[in-house]
Amino acid sequence: MRIQGFIALCGVLLLAGCASMRHKEKKQPPPPPSPTAIGPQRVGRVALVNEDLGFVLVDVGSLYTPQAGQALKSFRDGIETGVLAVSPEKQRPFIVGDIIKGTPEVGDDVEQ
């Protein structure tokens, strides 16, 4: 009789323990939002400006590299300084951006 009571008690404790484990698994944090849902995405920083030929070199480091033809914006202290178009020429860690509008300067942040 004692053995049956002991087995029943172990079964109840085991089930209670398993039930609490399932609840912990369900309380995982939601996955972070995708980068496209966040808004402007930082691409890099202006490393060189050639005003005569109308282009900049953007140091992207290991960040996302935009596709050729894509529009980018350069910012200094949160103020837009230029609009760029990504050129097909690229040599990691740099991409070339043709200056469409504005006067970007070395050190400006570049966002998509």
Secondary structure, 3 states (H helix, E strand, C coil): CHHHHHHHHHHHHHHHHHHHHHHHHHCCCCCCCCHHHHCCCEEEEEEEEECCCCEEEEECCCCCCCCCCCEEEEEECCEEEEEEEEEEEEECCEEEEEEEEECCCCCCEEEC
